[in-house]
């Protein structure tokens, strides 16, 4: 029997849907919290229909979309209509037993049901209530809806992602997964854990206000401070790095390999691995500042050296020399990597209504005393309604 998770005994009421909120609550579930997901009767979380691909039920009909599976492992599903007096009453009764509420409705959207922070904090003063919105609870855009794609645009991420102007295919580009939603979920779960510590110490709950726009601004990281320091807004650079050279894919005879040189010592090791020791001593390229000043020239010289090698030959040389490198893998190749297999990055669980196993990506968290556990697959819609509501009657 696995040991209790770090959050054993913490009860979370999940009123969120789609990705940012469910991502946060899935992390809490992985860490041992009991997470009760409230879903609309008959349809549930929007992402149950966000396919194809869909799972297959035991009768051969389509089941939940794969999208839903990625963010709802470890939860109990309860069908309740919060717009009905009975549904709202049931949620308020649950709140009295919970430590955390997570919601991602529009600002003020839950007040009409008596499920806003003020109403629920009156029921449970220790409650940690986390609201996730596009633009936060205050400000000129607070009432607007916010979605990952538009926030990637408004928050500057697309301005630094994609090929540079003048190159083939040049245009602002979104990232291939909803990174703002995912990072928002991570910030939310961190804030929830901090608020739980405070509540345990003082008996005082609080309202957490997390905005996708704020998160994306924070995610600009070094690009934002580059702007603060230089006064020059960063631009799209394709696969190049604004502060390092070489730090991008390089051609081989059978594909591309990313070379990530973080300092001048690694550059010297790279030159040695490529049989070009003289290049390391070339005044034009000996320092990172010099390589940035002559970026195009440095990339051409290095590409000439790598293009005659196969990917395996290049990576073999670089790994032996201690130069960070890696292949540009497709998604299927990621999970075939020996490292991924060794680390158990694929989780397989059974669900009674589906014809095959549910496969999700393992949590990256490794803890020595309270390890992550995978006790529940992403739930069927409403499968736990009777059990959870019966508990309120005792």
C-alpha positions in Angstrom: 0.0 0.0 0.0 1.4 3.4 -1.0 2.0 6.0 1.8 -0.5 8.9 2.1 0.2 11.8 -0.2 1.6 15.1 1.0 -1.9 16.6 0.8 -3.8 13.7 2.3 -6.8 15.1 4.3 -7.1 18.2 2.1 -10.5 18.4 0.4 -10.8 20.5 -2.8 -14.0 21.6 -4.5 -13.3 22.1 -8.2 -15.8 24.4 -10.0 -13.4 25.0 -12.9 -13.4 23.6 -16.4 -11.3 23.4 -19.6 -7.6 23.6 -18.6 -6.0 26.2 -16.3 -8.2 25.4 -13.3 -8.3 21.6 -13.9 -4.5 21.6 -14.3 -4.1 23.1 -10.9 -6.5 20.7 -9.2 -5.0 17.7 -10.9 -1.7 18.6 -9.4 -3.4 18.8 -6.0 -5.0 15.4 -6.6 -1.7 13.8 -7.7 -0.2 15.1 -4.4 -3.0 13.3 -2.4 -5.8 15.8 -2.0 -9.4 14.7 -2.5 -10.7 16.7 -5.4 -14.5 16.8 -6.1 -15.1 18.1 -9.6 -18.6 19.7 -10.1 -19.9 19.2 -13.7 -22.9 20.3 -15.6 -25.5 17.5 -15.8 -25.5 15.7 -19.1 -22.5 17.4 -20.7 -19.9 18.0 -18.0 -16.6 19.8 -18.6 -16.5 21.3 -22.1 -13.3 19.3 -22.9 -15.2 16.0 -22.7 -16.3 17.0 -26.2 -13.1 18.5 -27.5 -12.2 15.8 -29.9 -11.2 13.9 -31.9 -9.6 11.8 -30.8 -12.1 10.2 -28.5 -11.8 7.2 -26.2 -14.0 4.2 -26.9 -16.6 2.9 -24.6 -17.1 -0.8 -24.0 -20.2 -0.7 -26.3 -18.1 0.8 -29.1 -19.5 4.3 -28.9 -17.2 7.4 -28.5 -16.3 8.2 -24.9 -14.5 11.3 -23.5 -12.2 13.3 -25.7 -8.5 12.8 -25.1 -8.2 16.5 -24.1 -10.3 15.9 -21.0 -8.1 13.0 -19.8 -5.0 15.2 -19.7 -6.1 17.4 -16.8 -8.6 15.5 -14.7 -6.8 12.4 -13.3 -7.4 11.7 -9.6 -10.8 13.5 -9.3 -14.3 12.6 -8.3 -17.0 13.7 -10.7 -20.3 15.0 -9.4 -23.1 16.2 -11.6 -24.8 19.3 -10.1 -26.7 22.2 -11.7 -25.4 25.2 -9.8 -28.0 27.4 -11.5 -30.7 25.5 -9.6 -31.4 26.2 -5.9 -30.9 22.6 -5.1 -27.6 22.4 -6.9 -26.3 25.6 -5.3 -27.4 24.4 -1.8 -25.5 21.1 -2.3 -22.4 23.0 -3.3 -22.6 25.2 -0.3 -23.0 22.1 1.9 -19.9 20.7 0.3 -18.0 23.9 0.9 -18.5 23.5 4.7 -16.4 20.3 4.4 -13.7 21.6 2.0 -10.4 23.4 2.4 -10.2 24.8 -1.1 -12.5 26.0 -3.9 -11.1 26.6 -7.4 -13.3 28.4 -10.0 -12.7 30.0 -13.4 -16.0 31.8 -14.1 -16.1 35.4 -15.3 -15.7 38.0 -12.5 -18.9 38.1 -10.5 -20.4 35.2 -12.4 -20.9 33.0 -9.3 -22.4 35.7 -7.1 -25.9 35.2 -8.6 -25.8 31.6 -7.3 -24.5 32.6 -3.9 -21.2 30.9 -4.7 -18.8 33.8 -4.7 -16.0 34.2 -2.3 -17.8 36.4 0.2 -20.8 34.0 0.4 -18.7 30.9 0.8 -16.2 32.4 3.2 -19.1 33.2 5.5 -19.9 29.5 5.5 -16.2 28.4 6.0 -13.8 31.1 7.2 -10.8 28.8 6.7 -11.6 28.4 3.0 -9.0 29.0 0.4 -10.9 30.3 -2.6 -9.0 30.6 -5.9 -10.4 32.5 -8.8 -8.8 32.1 -12.2 -9.8 34.6 -15.0 -8.4 36.1 -18.1 -7.5 39.5 -16.6 -8.1 39.3 -12.9 -10.7 40.6 -10.5 -9.9 44.3 -11.1 -8.9 46.6 -13.9 -10.4 47.9 -17.1 -10.5 44.4 -18.7 -11.7 42.5 -15.6 -15.1 41.7 -17.2 -13.6 40.3 -20.4 -13.2 36.6 -21.0 -9.7 35.5 -21.7 -8.5 32.4 -23.5 -5.0 31.0 -23.8 -4.5 31.9 -27.5 -5.5 35.6 -27.2 -3.4 35.9 -24.0 -0.4 34.5 -25.8 -1.0 37.4 -28.3 -1.8 40.2 -25.8 0.8 39.1 -23.3 3.7 39.3 -25.8 4.6 35.7 -26.2 3.7 35.6 -29.9 5.8 38.7 -30.5 8.9 36.7 -29.6 7.8 33.3 -31.1 8.1 32.5 -34.8 10.4 33.2 -37.7 11.9 36.7 -37.9 10.5 39.3 -40.3 11.8 38.7 -43.8 12.1 35.0 -43.4 9.9 32.3 -45.1 6.7 31.8 -43.0 7.4 34.9 -40.9 4.4 35.8 -38.6 3.7 35.8 -34.9 3.3 32.3 -33.7 1.5 30.6 -30.8 3.2 27.8 -28.9 1.9 24.3 -29.8 0.3 23.7 -26.4 -1.7 26.1 -24.2 1.3 27.2 -22.2 -0.5 30.1 -20.5 -3.2 27.9 -19.2 -0.7 25.4 -17.9 1.5 28.0 -16.3 -1.6 29.6 -14.7 -2.5 26.2 -13.2 1.0 25.9 -11.8 0.9 29.4 -10.3 -2.6 28.7 -8.9 -1.6 25.5 -7.2 1.5 27.2 -5.7 -0.7 30.0 -4.3 -3.2 27.5 -3.0 -0.5 25.6 -1.1 0.8 28.8 0.4 -2.7 29.9 1.4 -3.3 26.4 3.0 -0.2 26.8 5.1 -1.5 30.2 6.3 -5.0 28.8 7.0 -3.6 25.9 9.0 -1.5 28.3 11.1 -4.1 31.0 11.6 -7.5 29.6 10.8 -7.9 32.4 8.2 -8.8 31.6 4.6 -8.3 34.0 1.7 -9.2 34.9 -1.9 -6.6 34.1 -4.5 -6.9 36.2 -7.7 -5.0 34.6 -10.6 -5.1 36.1 -14.1 -3.9 34.5 -17.3 -2.6 37.9 -18.5 -0.5 38.5 -15.4 0.9 35.0 -15.7 1.9 35.5 -19.3 3.6 38.7 -18.4 5.6 36.9 -15.7 6.4 34.2 -18.2 8.2 36.7 -20.4 11.0 36.3 -17.9 14.4 37.3 -19.4 12.6 38.8 -22.5 10.9 41.2 -20.2 14.0 42.2 -18.3 15.9 42.5 -21.6 13.3 45.2 -22.5 13.5 46.8 -19.0 17.3 47.1 -19.2 17.8 48.0 -22.9 14.6 49.8 -23.8 14.4 47.7 -27.0 11.4 45.4 -27.4 12.6 41.8 -28.2 11.5 40.5 -31.6 10.9 37.1 -33.2 14.2 35.2 -33.7 12.9 31.8 -34.9 14.8 29.1 -33.0 17.7 31.4 -32.0 18.3 32.6 -28.5 18.4 36.3 -27.8 21.3 36.0 -25.3 23.3 32.9 -26.4 25.0 31.6 -29.5 25.0 28.8 -30.5 21.6 27.8 -29.0 19.4 26.4 -31.7 18.9 23.4 -34.1 21.7 22.5 -36.5 21.5 20.4 -39.6 22.7 16.9 -39.9 22.7 14.6 -42.9 19.5 12.9 -41.6 17.7 15.5 -39.4 18.2 18.3 -36.9 20.0 18.4 -33.5 19.6 21.2 -31.0 22.9 22.4 -29.6 22.6 24.4 -26.4 25.9 26.1 -25.5 25.6 28.1 -22.3 29.1 29.4 -21.8 32.5 29.8 -23.5 33.9 26.6 -22.0 31.1 24.6 -23.6 31.8 26.4 -26.9 35.4 25.3 -26.8 34.3 21.7 -26.1 31.9 22.0 -29.1 34.7 23.1 -31.4 36.9 20.2 -30.2 34.1 17.7 -30.7 33.7 19.0 -34.3 37.4 18.8 -35.0 37.6 22.6 -35.2 39.8 23.6 -32.3 41.1 26.7 -34.1 37.6 28.1 -34.1 37.5 28.3 -30.3 40.6 30.5 -30.4 39.2 32.7 -33.2 38.8 36.2 -31.7 35.5 36.6 -33.5 33.9 33.7 -31.7 35.9 33.1 -28.6 33.3 34.9 -26.3 29.5 34.7 -26.3 29.3 38.5 -26.8 31.4 38.1 -30.0 29.3 35.2 -31.2 26.1 37.2 -30.7 27.6 40.1 -32.6 28.5 37.7 -35.5 25.5 35.4 -35.0 24.8 34.7 -38.7 28.5 34.0 -39.5 28.9 31.7 -36.5 25.8 29.7 -37.4 26.9 29.3 -41.0 30.4 28.1 -39.9 28.9 25.6 -37.4 26.2 24.3 -39.8 28.9 23.5 -42.3 30.6 21.3 -39.7 27.5 19.5 -38.5 25.8 18.9 -41.8 28.1 16.2 -42.9 27.4 14.1 -39.8 24.4 12.0 -38.9 22.4 12.9 -35.9 23.8 9.9 -34.0 27.4 10.8 -34.9 26.9 14.4 -33.8 25.1 13.6 -30.6 27.7 10.9 -29.8 30.5 13.4 -30.1 28.8 16.2 -28.2 27.7 14.0 -25.4 31.2 12.7 -25.0 32.5 16.2 -24.8 29.8 17.4 -22.3 28.0 19.7 -24.7 24.2 19.8 -24.2 22.4 18.5 -27.2 19.2 16.6 -28.2 17.2 15.5 -31.1 14.0 17.3 -32.2 11.6 14.5 -31.2 8.0 14.0 -32.3 5.5 13.3 -29.5 5.6 9.5 -30.0 9.4 9.6 -29.9 9.4 11.4 -26.6 7.7 8.4 -24.9 10.0 6.0 -26.7 13.1 7.7 -25.2 14.9 5.3 -22.8 15.0 8.1 -20.3 11.2 8.5 -20.5 10.7 4.8 -20.1 13.0 4.7 -17.1 11.3 7.6 -15.4 7.8 6.1 -16.0 6.5 9.1 -17.8 3.4 7.2 -19.1 0.6 6.4 -16.6 -1.8 3.6 -17.5 -5.1 3.3 -15.6 -8.3 1.3 -16.2 -11.8 2.8 -16.3 -14.8 0.4 -16.3 -16.8 2.2 -19.0 -13.9 2.3 -21.5 -12.7 -0.5 -23.7 -9.0 0.2 -23.2 -6.7 1.7 -20.7 -6.5 5.4 -20.0 -3.0 6.7 -20.7 -1.8 10.0 -19.3 1.5 11.8 -18.7 3.0 11.2 -15.2 3.5 14.1 -12.8 7.1 15.3 -13.0 7.2 15.6 -9.2 9.3 13.0 -7.4 9.1 13.0 -3.6 11.1 10.6 -1.4 8.6 10.3 1.5 5.2 11.3 0.2 5.3 10.2 -3.5 2.7 11.1 -6.1 0.0 8.4 -6.4 -2.3 7.6 -9.3 -5.3 6.2 -7.5 -8.1 7.3 -9.8 -8.3 7.7 -13.6 -10.0 10.7 -15.1 -13.6 10.1 -14.0 -16.7 9.3 -16.1 -19.2 12.0 -15.9 -21.1 12.0 -12.6 -19.7 8.6 -11.5 -19.3 9.8 -7.9 -22.4 11.9 -7.5 -24.3 9.5 -5.3 -21.3 8.8 -3.1 -20.4 12.4 -2.5 -23.9 13.7 -1.9 -24.7 10.8 0.4 -21.8 11.9 2.5 -23.6 15.2 3.1 -26.6 13.5 4.6 -24.6 11.8 7.4 
